[in-house]
Amino acid sequence: MSKHNKVSKEEKAKIVMTVLRGEKTVSEIASQYAVHPNLISRWKQQAVNNMAELFEDEREKIDRKMYREQVHKIEQLEKLVGQREYELDWLKKNYPSQTITEKLKSVDRENHRITLSRQTELLSVSRFSLYYQSEFNERDLLIMNLIDEIFTEDPTYGKRTIAHIIRRDHKIPVGKQHVRTLMIKIGINPICPQKKKNTSKPDKQNAIYPYLLSGLAIVRTNQVWSTDITYIKLKHGFCYLVAIIDWYSRYVISWELSNTMDLDFCLRMQERAYALATPEIFNSDQGSHFTSPKFTALPPSLGVQVSMDGKGRCLDNIFIERLWWTVKQQDIYIKHYESVAECRAGLIKFFEKYNNHRPHQGISYQTPAEVYFGQNKKTAPMEQINICNFNLNTVSVCPTI
């Protein structure tokens, strides 16, 4: 389909169903249907949020639709008079430009009262001439993968150092600001000293809990669990992995893989973990997923204390950070998975081996399952697979006793 045509409802539904199947990354789907990845993520969230309306009574749908239309008309009429007067004044000031280039220079991107589409309409120029298609190409995916590898080796590196290493070792010209943009997309931040005055405060709507693990002796299973999200590179895109680990045994309680970084796959992982056991303390970073009221509501209701790392201090959650290093160095970077489905299958095997067969030096060369469940006990691969909740867009593994 053309990028410049309006996408029909049927086409949006087809794209959303492709995302929900979870067989392709968002980048692959965006390339297949020639739409922006951000639109795909937004359409998926809209579909999930409005799914309950499919089962409502027809009369309720009609009443709600009529109410929305009336409210919309009233709002539009209230704005129309003042908006038209403002647009006329703006047009008188900017229309003397004659050439298309001059007209485009007159477009005010910071003007929030007149949209870019309306400005181009008033100036009689195509709105598409203003847009730069910012999609992740193969070069960006390569740089994102290099950033992930460099950051995994040393999480203290910032945008300048990472950009320099990519230019020096991989001969790829890239600036620090582009590296910063891609780091934000991946969802990673370097460890750095905090300023005396904190000018970057978390969202006031989300509660931030204190860090409870400083100086705490970890002496038993289910004393402390922690969680985190990491970026997983694929041949034609990327996906996200979230997991919960028991600090004492290093046992991976539950994990999920998703092709979009939404909250739902974190909630599903959390629910299945609590179906197995209940920790005394649940630790995470201050990311928006883990400070969400939906995510933080469950632990206190079960008598679990919530703990959060200091901002910019990933070593407060050292065991999950070490798990990501192991996953990437011993599986992801070696296997070079091509698709989400292939990555799922590989991670099922990896975590089964990690939990049940791989000896850990930190726990006297026992396996995590031996420590978590008791000597000579482990979770069987087929048992794990059978109880997995194979969602349309995610896959998870949660162990059985």
PEHU-V872021 format. One line per field, one symbol per residue. phi: phi as a letter, one per 30 degrees, with the letter a starting at -180 (. if undefined). psi: psi as a letter, one per 20 degrees, with the letter a starting at -180 (. if undefined). burial: # if it has 16 or more other ideal C-beta (glycine too) atoms within 10 Angstrom, else .. Layout:
# PEHU-V872021
phi = ???
psi = ???
burial = ???
This chain:
# PEHU-V872021
phi = .ddccddddddddddddddddidbddddddddchbdeddddddddddddcddddcddddddddddddddddddddddddddddddddddddddcdeecdddddddddcdcdddbdddddddddibdddddccdccdcdddddddddeddddddbdddcddddddddddcchcdacdddddedddddjbbddaddddcdcccdeddcdccddccdiddcbadidbcbbacbdcdbdblabbcbbbbdddcidddaabbbdbccdeddddddddddddabddbccadcddddcdedddddeddcicdcbbdddibdddcdddddddddeddcbddddhdcbddddedddedddddddcbddcddbhhddeddddcjeicacdedddddcdcdddbbbbbbdcd
psi = qqhiqpprhghggggghgghhjiqrhgggghgjlrphhhghghghggghjhhihjrqhhhggghgggggggggggghhhgghgggghgggghhihhpgrhghghhipoiioihorhghghghilqphiihpponqoahgghggghggggghhhnjipahggggggggghikooqrhhhggghhgghkqpqpqqqqhooinqrphhpppqrpiiojppojrqjgpqqqrqrppqrhkbraqpqqpqpggijpogqqqpqiqmrhghhhgggghgihgrprhpoqrakqhgiiphhhihgghijkpppqqqqpjmhihlhhhhhgggggghifgighmqhrgghgggghggghggghihoqphillkrqhhhggiqpjqrpqghgghhjqnnrhjrqrpprq.
burial = ......#....#..##.###.##########.#.#.#..##.##..#.......................................#..#...#........##.##......#....##.##.#.#........#...##.######.###..#.###..##.##.......#....##.##.##.###..................#..##.......###############.##########################.#######.###....#.#######.####..##.##....#.####.#..#.##.###.##..##..##....#.##..##..##.###.###.#.#..#..########....##.#..#...#..#.#######..
